[in-house]
Amino acid sequence: MVYLKIRKTVSPSPDKQGHTRGYVIPIGGAEERANSPSILEKFVSLCGGDSAHIVIIPTASVLEDTGDRYVEIFRNLGVKSAVSLTINDRADAGRQVHLDEIAKADGIFMTGGNQLRLSTILGGTDIAQKIRKMNAMGVHVAGTSAGAAIMPQHMIAGGSMGNTPSNDGVNLAPGLGLVNTLLIDQHFSQRDRIGRLLTAISYNPYMVGVGIDEDTSIFIDSDQRFEVVGSGTVTVIDPSDLSYTSMSKASGGDTLSLLDLKLHVLSVGCQFDMGQRKPYPPPE
């Protein structure tokens, strides 16, 4: 099976006329929150620093204090205001008071937890549509762990650990669609997830696989370019030149063949152009 090279990219939430789309910021989980919190500091700075209003969506977590803890974290980082939205079911996701808060936000932050809880509660709701609309109008959207997993159009919902891609190595579900050409996995090196990311790519080699380590993030700008921020690495798997995958022939947990993949490992300061599928070292 031979796939055509694809160099074109589809924009995450299309820019609204007169606005530059806000950053999309998936974080690999376990981000530093007290000592040198470089990821959260950069997010706050983009949102306006001491004038920023941050809206937190802790839906992925079943812990009652998750939202309150992030409110305190952002206040300690000097924002003007931070509020956590209690969205525990789909009815909550349609409440006007929540939509009004998101409409006032400079930044939206989705916490970690269970990405299927997040997607089954938010998917297709007014809140999900509002997040996309606000991002298109310039509001920055960040998410950690489960909050990062849900950002793409196709979400990795679960799968096997290990280095080997296999026919049944990953579970996929619809995501928010803030990013349309990336497949994002989190806790990447720490939980040995390269096999399931390779499996996910084998379903549709149009997608670029991005595995983000803990305390690491990518800041995706409106020009479809991202920069790595944090203490770990980002693994980029580019299937643009893929010449063969055995996915269509595999069954029952068979291991997969994927030929002519490109793999890049990016540390802090490195950049990747999603349109050109080209990595860059940190600027001099």
Wavefront OBJ file of the C-alpha trace (Angstrom):
o trace
v 0.000 0.000 0.000
v 1.507 3.349 -1.051
v 0.405 6.698 0.306
v 0.787 10.033 -1.435
v 2.967 12.646 0.192
v 0.865 15.280 1.901
v 2.431 18.669 2.650
v -0.730 20.621 3.199
v -2.226 21.231 6.641
v -5.714 22.086 7.803
v -5.882 24.999 10.202
v -7.007 24.347 13.746
v -10.196 26.253 14.514
v -10.258 28.644 11.555
v -9.310 32.238 12.295
v -12.267 34.587 12.561
v -12.093 37.630 10.317
v -10.122 40.378 12.028
v -8.651 38.036 14.653
v -5.481 35.980 14.924
v -6.158 32.508 16.238
v -4.970 31.933 19.786
v -2.258 29.483 20.744
v -3.136 25.833 21.258
v -0.958 24.442 24.067
v -0.999 20.703 24.827
v 1.047 19.769 27.912
v 2.332 16.246 28.532
v 1.111 16.194 32.142
v 2.813 16.671 35.530
v 3.814 20.222 34.628
v 5.900 22.093 37.197
v 3.578 24.359 39.161
v 5.767 25.930 41.852
v 9.503 25.871 41.142
v 10.292 27.375 37.736
v 6.867 26.680 36.185
v 8.040 27.726 32.708
v 5.023 26.312 30.842
v 2.359 27.924 32.999
v 4.328 31.184 33.165
v 4.498 31.386 29.362
v 0.775 30.599 29.101
v -0.058 33.345 31.616
v 2.210 35.812 29.824
v 0.490 35.136 26.487
v -2.889 35.653 28.162
v -1.931 39.091 29.448
v -0.008 38.489 32.682
v -1.432 40.483 35.567
v -4.465 41.491 33.482
v -5.344 37.916 32.462
v -8.643 36.201 33.191
v -8.155 32.415 33.158
v -11.039 29.939 32.985
v -10.287 26.431 34.260
v -12.203 23.340 33.122
v -11.473 20.494 35.599
v -14.043 18.107 34.087
v -11.533 15.323 33.352
v -10.784 14.947 37.066
v -13.059 13.297 39.614
v -11.227 15.036 42.466
v -13.371 17.825 43.843
v -10.462 20.152 44.603
v -8.728 20.029 41.190
v -10.299 23.235 39.922
v -9.649 25.093 43.163
v -6.001 24.033 43.158
v -5.500 25.465 39.677
v -7.298 28.659 40.656
v -4.696 29.060 43.429
v -1.825 28.173 41.063
v -2.834 30.819 38.535
v -3.448 33.437 41.197
v 0.043 32.768 42.544
v 1.339 33.371 39.021
v -0.154 36.848 39.196
v -3.254 36.727 36.990
v -6.005 39.243 37.560
v -8.619 36.523 38.041
v -9.090 32.783 37.711
v -12.319 30.816 37.899
v -13.069 27.096 37.798
v -16.216 25.858 36.053
v -18.110 22.969 37.644
v -19.029 20.809 34.640
v -19.781 17.293 35.813
v -22.412 16.268 33.260
v -23.680 17.265 29.846
v -26.395 19.473 31.311
v -23.691 21.533 33.042
v -21.950 21.920 29.667
v -24.917 23.896 28.368
v -25.317 26.317 31.265
v -25.307 29.947 30.165
v -23.252 31.038 33.176
v -20.382 28.810 31.986
v -20.639 30.081 28.419
v -20.528 33.663 29.722
v -17.338 32.948 31.690
v -15.623 31.452 28.640
v -16.682 34.476 26.591
v -14.728 36.699 29.027
v -11.611 34.517 29.106
v -8.140 35.462 27.951
v -7.052 31.855 28.437
v -8.784 28.495 28.905
v -7.066 25.669 30.799
v -8.253 22.045 30.809
v -6.882 19.890 33.618
v -5.770 16.276 33.622
v -7.774 13.220 34.579
v -9.656 10.863 32.274
v -9.914 12.020 28.658
v -12.969 9.857 27.994
v -14.761 11.529 30.897
v -13.806 14.862 29.344
v -14.872 13.946 25.809
v -18.150 12.246 26.768
v -19.219 15.241 28.854
v -18.026 18.048 26.561
v -18.295 16.464 23.104
v -20.828 18.203 20.872
v -21.979 20.615 23.574
v -22.249 24.391 23.553
v -19.121 24.552 25.730
v -17.062 22.628 23.159
v -18.260 24.898 20.368
v -17.573 27.982 22.472
v -13.990 26.877 23.193
v -13.349 26.467 19.455
v -14.939 29.820 18.648
v -12.982 31.679 21.316
v -9.714 30.101 20.206
v -10.443 31.266 16.660
v -10.979 34.771 18.053
v -7.596 34.854 19.807
v -8.117 33.156 23.162
v -5.307 30.775 24.110
v -6.293 27.211 25.047
v -4.010 24.989 27.137
v -4.578 21.507 28.471
v -2.512 19.077 30.495
v -2.578 15.273 30.228
v -6.236 14.453 29.440
v -6.722 18.124 28.601
v -3.988 17.773 25.968
v -5.274 14.460 24.608
v -8.684 15.903 23.723
v -7.338 18.831 21.679
v -6.930 17.144 18.258
v -9.748 16.127 15.948
v -8.863 12.501 16.711
v -8.139 11.722 20.372
v -6.042 8.856 21.681
v -8.356 7.465 24.341
v -6.209 4.550 25.499
v -3.948 1.736 24.400
v -1.006 -0.505 25.148
v 2.365 0.414 26.620
v 5.573 -0.551 24.853
v 7.615 0.089 21.742
v 5.788 -2.215 19.336
v 2.822 -1.062 17.238
v 0.064 -3.650 16.996
v -3.341 -3.980 15.408
v -5.158 -3.497 18.725
v -2.610 -1.179 20.344
v -4.698 1.997 20.531
v -8.249 3.248 21.057
v -9.340 6.408 19.259
v -12.285 8.730 19.860
v -13.392 12.148 18.586
v -11.657 15.136 20.169
v -12.326 18.882 20.211
v -10.733 19.542 16.813
v -8.545 22.463 17.880
v -5.744 20.756 15.938
v -6.636 18.815 12.818
v -3.376 17.302 11.583
v -1.760 16.097 14.808
v -2.279 13.032 16.961
v -1.175 13.882 20.486
v -0.067 11.501 23.219
v 1.029 12.573 26.693
v 3.187 11.222 29.559
v 5.028 9.903 26.534
v 8.474 8.721 27.640
v 7.406 8.149 31.225
v 4.683 5.659 30.206
v 6.403 4.130 27.167
v 3.716 5.079 24.639
v 5.546 5.103 21.304
v 3.909 1.835 20.209
v 0.381 3.157 20.564
v 1.254 6.433 18.820
v 2.706 4.472 15.893
v -0.449 2.366 15.802
v -2.624 5.486 15.743
v -0.627 6.911 12.828
v -1.017 3.671 10.881
v -4.785 4.242 10.710
v -4.322 7.503 8.808
v -0.816 8.519 7.708
v -2.029 12.058 7.033
v -1.612 12.762 10.742
v 1.680 13.699 12.401
v 2.209 11.920 15.717
v 3.377 14.060 18.616
v 4.407 12.412 21.890
v 4.860 14.925 24.704
v 6.833 14.126 27.857
v 5.782 15.220 31.328
v 6.554 18.847 32.254
v 6.825 19.543 28.525
v 4.530 21.289 26.070
v 4.211 22.579 22.549
v 2.953 26.096 21.857
v 1.175 25.979 18.470
v 0.821 29.414 16.899
v -1.517 30.698 14.190
v 1.124 30.057 11.504
v 1.000 26.306 12.184
v 4.393 26.257 13.847
v 5.109 25.042 17.350
v 7.884 25.525 19.884
v 8.846 23.118 22.669
v 8.716 24.521 26.212
v 9.561 22.638 29.410
v 12.095 20.172 30.749
v 11.543 17.053 28.610
v 11.330 16.181 24.938
v 8.708 15.973 22.222
v 8.825 13.037 19.810
v 7.493 13.824 16.346
v 6.622 10.964 13.998
v 6.114 12.200 10.442
v 4.516 9.709 8.011
v 4.671 12.025 4.974
v 6.965 9.606 3.125
v 5.374 6.422 4.425
v 5.574 3.818 1.670
v 3.835 0.894 3.383
v 1.792 -0.045 6.419
v 0.409 -3.479 7.192
v -2.562 -2.178 9.195
v -5.159 -3.179 6.577
v -3.918 -6.788 6.673
v -3.419 -7.127 10.427
v -5.795 -8.782 12.872
v -5.931 -10.217 16.355
v -3.145 -8.187 17.910
v -0.661 -8.628 15.041
v 2.413 -6.422 15.120
v 2.576 -3.793 12.384
v 5.044 -2.795 9.703
v 5.474 0.914 8.904
v 8.146 1.730 6.336
v 9.893 5.039 5.630
v 8.749 7.002 8.653
v 10.610 10.075 9.867
v 11.229 10.527 13.593
v 12.421 13.713 15.303
v 13.204 14.281 18.983
v 12.820 17.927 19.985
v 13.943 19.449 23.270
v 13.293 22.915 24.708
v 13.504 25.695 22.142
v 13.202 23.429 19.097
v 10.457 24.222 16.626
v 8.412 22.310 14.076
v 6.625 23.702 11.025
v 3.431 21.667 10.663
v 2.771 22.859 7.111
v 6.216 22.049 5.772
v 6.714 19.077 8.110
v 10.146 20.467 8.983
v 11.940 20.618 12.371
v 14.231 23.448 13.427
v 16.861 23.715 16.189
v 16.551 26.403 18.844
v 17.273 29.920 17.522
v 20.797 31.183 18.062
l 1 2 3 4 5 6 7 8 9 10 11 12 13 14 15 16 17 18 19 20 21 22 23 24 25 26 27 28 29 30 31 32 33 34 35 36 37 38 39 40 41 42 43 44 45 46 47 48 49 50 51 52 53 54 55 56 57 58 59 60 61 62 63 64 65 66 67 68 69 70 71 72 73 74 75 76 77 78 79 80 81 82 83 84 85 86 87 88 89 90 91 92 93 94 95 96 97 98 99 100 101 102 103 104 105 106 107 108 109 110 111 112 113 114 115 116 117 118 119 120 121 122 123 124 125 126 127 128 129 130 131 132 133 134 135 136 137 138 139 140 141 142 143 144 145 146 147 148 149 150 151 152 153 154 155 156 157 158 159 160 161 162 163 164 165 166 167 168 169 170 171 172 173 174 175 176 177 178 179 180 181 182 183 184 185 186 187 188 189 190 191 192 193 194 195 196 197 198 199 200 201 202 203 204 205 206 207 208 209 210 211 212 213 214 215 216 217 218 219 220 221 222 223 224 225 226 227 228 229 230 231 232 233 234 235 236 237 238 239 240 241 242 243 244 245 246 247 248 249 250 251 252 253 254 255 256 257 258 259 260 261 262 263 264 265 266 267 268 269 270 271 272 273 274 275 276 277 278 279 280 281 282 283 284
